[in-house]
């Protein structure tokens, strides 16, 4: 009995429901040689694989007990699926809902702004009187129901009892699924086609959407039957979202079929990533330690962004042989140049988190948790390195274009605070110390806003020639004077004053 109690305590500690089964519990002599329990193991993942996962958890919990084994396993039937229910919310009646504000008070209650976070679920559609009676008779939790101060409203959603609303039959069952899908597609196509209609005729295309929003809103809120403004607002949200999606998609149609196909694929991909990240986050160690993890994840951002930006700016200047610390850059641009790669890196991390979330939702494919996590981490590492390499490649290509512009005698385009410009330079002391000299005085050279006492220069003429000295030069700033050439490739005749 002691061992039996210890095993049962393990099950209860795992927060499983343990029920003793008395049938077939004794042998021929009437002695009880085995004990049979029914365990209700609650899982938060998919139905597929749930039975095997429940068995695995029980076996893992009793791995040191060879006398404990799983006799039968199966999924619990969903009896509630055949019995429609309705959800009713308890709300506090507004004290200001009198006179001219009476209509606004009804809207306030209908959208849930007056709720007190207490609900009751009734069989079938129910009515307000039954809901208020259920809230008043049983106050197991939450705010006690007071008839003079509180009321009950149905949850906003489609009607649960079809027999009461025959007009909603067309939205139900498989036929209703086809009708809803066809309506969604029609609204997207309608928004797409409206993009090519010129103004002001495009504004007239809103009128059919108003009719559809009213009809759709009546079904969406059929279970609650709120004020008409709420019904129309609910339908307008759905119609506007679908029509706007088609309208915006028509705006990128100039990219051709590839761009359209990419957008169509991107929408379900975002949905899959969001759902996968939710599966990975909910009821996990991340949520249990969210308070401790939040500072760890947020606090490093002010250091990560400037580090990444400084790294990319150094990659740009490295093509000219100029150290990044020798150039003065506004810190805002240091953050700005890092936003894009950090954003894509965050997307990669979210995608890998979603992969682990979906694997967790399907119970790690039969216990392959370690393999899934290793694969996700490896994929994240590969793509993060790819993002770093691609970002450096883009920075290098921008620097190459800037060098070509300088060789052609043009100022390079600004790049996140790195504003290069062609200047002329002339020494003001005899024999100035010039690294990689001599100092070019007959033609413009490229420079950036300096930070420090040294002026770093890049000579386009040396870059264009072969076999000469390196194009990068360094000289003390107080030993030279500089000026911007007046639209010529030569510095001859300039005095620098």
Long-range contacts (C-beta under 8 A, 24 or more apart in sequence): 4-35, 7-62, 7-65, 7-68, 8-37, 10-61, 10-62, 11-37, 11-39, 11-61, 14-57, 14-61, 15-42, 16-40, 16-41, 16-42, 36-71, 40-76, 43-363, 44-282, 44-283, 45-279, 45-360, 45-361, 45-362, 45-363, 46-361, 46-362, 46-363, 47-75, 48-362, 49-362, 49-363, 49-365, 49-366, 50-75, 50-363, 51-75, 52-363, 52-366, 53-363, 56-363, 56-366, 56-367, 83-123, 84-123, 84-124, 84-125, 84-160, 84-161, 85-121, 85-122, 85-123, 85-124, 85-160, 86-121, 86-122, 86-124, 86-125, 86-126, 86-154, 86-155, 86-160, 86-161, 86-223, 87-119, 87-120, 87-121, 87-154, 87-155, 88-119, 88-120, 88-121, 88-122, 88-126, 88-128, 88-131, 88-134, 88-135, 88-152, 88-153, 88-154, 88-155, 89-115, 89-118, 89-119, 89-152, 89-153, 89-154, 89-155, 90-115, 90-116, 90-118, 90-119, 90-120, 90-135, 90-142, 90-143, 90-145, 90-150, 90-151, 90-152, 91-115, 91-116, 91-150, 91-151, 91-152, 91-153, 92-116, 92-149, 92-150, 93-149, 93-150, 93-151, 103-227, 106-227, 107-227, 107-229, 107-230, 109-151, 109-153, 110-153, 110-156, 110-224, 110-226, 110-227, 110-230, 111-156, 111-226, 111-230, 112-153, 112-156, 116-142, 116-143, 116-150, 117-142, 117-143, 118-142, 118-143, 118-145, 119-155, 120-152, 124-160, 124-161, 125-159, 125-160, 125-161, 125-164, 125-223, 126-154, 128-152, 128-153, 128-154, 153-224, 154-223, 154-224, 154-225, 155-223, 155-224, 156-220, 156-221, 156-223, 156-224, 156-226, 156-230, 156-234, 157-220, 157-221, 157-222, 157-223, 157-224, 158-219, 158-220, 158-221, 158-222, 158-223, 159-222, 159-223, 160-223, 165-222, 168-219, 168-222, 171-219, 183-212, 183-216, 184-242, 187-212, 187-239, 187-242, 187-243, 187-246, 188-242, 188-243, 188-245, 188-246, 188-249, 189-246, 190-243, 190-246, 191-242, 191-243, 191-244, 191-245, 191-246, 191-247, 191-248, 191-249, 191-250, 192-246, 192-247, 192-249, 192-250, 193-246, 193-250, 194-243, 194-246, 194-247, 195-246, 195-247, 195-250, 195-251, 195-253, 196-250, 209-239, 209-240, 209-243, 210-236, 212-239, 213-238, 213-239, 213-240, 272-354, 272-358, 273-350, 273-351, 273-354, 274-354, 275-354, 275-357, 275-358, 276-353, 276-354, 276-355, 276-356, 276-357, 276-358, 276-361, 277-350, 277-353, 277-354, 277-357, 278-357, 279-354, 279-357, 279-358, 279-360, 279-361, 280-353, 280-354, 280-356, 280-357, 280-360, 281-353, 281-357, 284-360, 304-338, 304-342, 305-334, 305-335, 305-338, 305-339, 305-342, 306-331, 306-334, 306-335, 306-338, 307-338, 308-338, 308-341, 308-342, 309-333, 309-334, 309-335, 309-336, 309-337, 309-338, 309-416, 310-334, 312-337, 312-338, 312-341, 312-391, 312-392, 312-395, 313-337, 313-416, 313-417, 313-418, 315-392, 315-395, 315-396, 315-399, 316-395, 316-396, 316-398, 316-399, 316-415, 316-418, 317-399, 317-418, 317-448, 319-396, 319-399, 319-400, 319-403, 320-399, 320-403, 320-446, 320-458, 320-471, 320-472, 321-458, 321-470, 321-471, 321-472, 322-448, 322-456, 322-458, 322-472, 323-456, 325-451, 325-452, 326-450, 326-451, 326-452, 326-454, 326-456, 327-418, 327-448, 327-449, 327-450, 327-451, 327-456, 328-448, 328-449, 328-450, 328-451, 329-416, 329-417, 329-418, 329-449, 330-417, 332-417, 333-416, 333-417, 333-418, 334-416, 334-417, 336-416, 336-417, 337-415, 337-416, 337-417, 340-391, 341-387, 341-388, 341-391, 344-387, 345-384, 345-387, 348-380, 348-383, 348-384, 348-387, 349-380, 352-376, 352-377, 352-379, 352-380, 355-379, 403-458, 403-460, 403-463, 406-446, 406-458, 406-460, 406-463, 407-460, 407-463, 407-464, 409-444, 409-460, 409-489, 412-446, 418-448, 419-448, 419-449, 420-446, 420-447, 420-448, 421-446, 421-447, 421-448, 421-484, 422-446, 422-460, 422-484, 422-485, 423-447, 423-482, 423-483, 423-484, 423-485, 424-482, 424-483, 424-484, 424-485, 424-491, 424-494, 424-496, 425-455, 425-457, 425-475, 425-480, 425-481, 425-482, 425-491, 426-480, 426-481, 426-482, 426-491, 426-494, 426-495, 426-496, 427-479, 427-480, 428-478, 428-479, 428-480, 428-481, 429-479, 432-475, 432-476, 432-479, 432-480, 433-475, 433-476, 433-479, 434-473, 434-474, 434-475, 435-473, 435-474, 435-475, 436-469, 436-470, 436-472, 436-473, 436-474, 437-473, 437-475, 439-473, 439-475, 439-480, 440-473, 441-491, 442-490, 442-491, 442-492, 443-489, 443-490, 443-491, 444-485, 444-489, 444-491, 445-473, 447-482, 450-477, 453-477, 453-478, 455-480, 455-482
